[in-house]
Amino acid sequence: MEFSEVVRTRHMVRQYDPLHAVPAEVINTALRNAIRAPSAGFSQGWDFVVLTKPEERQAYWAASTDADDEPDLWLEGMQTAPALILCLSDGDAYLRRYAEPDKGWTDMDEARWPAPYWDIDTGMAALMILLTAVDEGLGGCFFGAPPEAHEDIFAVFGIPRDRNLVGVVSLGYSVPHAKSGSLKRGLRGLDQVAHYGRFGAH
């Protein structure tokens, strides 16, 4: 598929064919592409926890949702995904990297950073996974885990406490489902978001 077509057709998929597994080679291709994402100082402070077995996915949903709550349409749809990839950032990897001689920051102070690039870079890696999914004929969705559930998720999957769960990518073969109501907002055009020379000069 042409790259422009991949970008144009990419959208968040919220319901999948639960009986159609994601081939292991597709997941490996997506991860190989993910680690080609840019990272400040080539720090590569990311990790990916891949959940493809039913019991693994069930453990994720049990840890990230309240058992007393009735599942809504979003959750019911997302639970059909045959693969989940937890995208983790490692901020310390960046702080250590920029304390090396070629960077020259010796105090490892997070305040030097204008934004948490470890999270940003991990988000870009997640986008590479989403784009790969489209190129391979699959659908995907990037979503966040409730902050109050992070401790349980980390415990269930043995994730070190120095990592940050930036988000989760669901993967699978899309089945017809209702579009997000948010799409009614429409796509903001370049005449609204691109500024040339100074803010407001469209």
Buried (B, 14 or more C-beta within 10 A) or exposed (E): EEEEEBEEEBBBBBBBBBEEBBEEEBBEBBBEBBEEBEBBBEBBBBBBBBBBEEEBBEBBBEBBBEEEEEEEEEBEBBBBBBBBBBBBBBBBBBBBBBBEEEBEEEEBEEEEBEEBBBBBBBBBBBBBBBBBBBBBEBBBBBBEBEEEBBEBBBEBBEBEEEBBBBBBBBBBBBBEEEEEEEEEEEEEEEEEEEEEEEEEEE
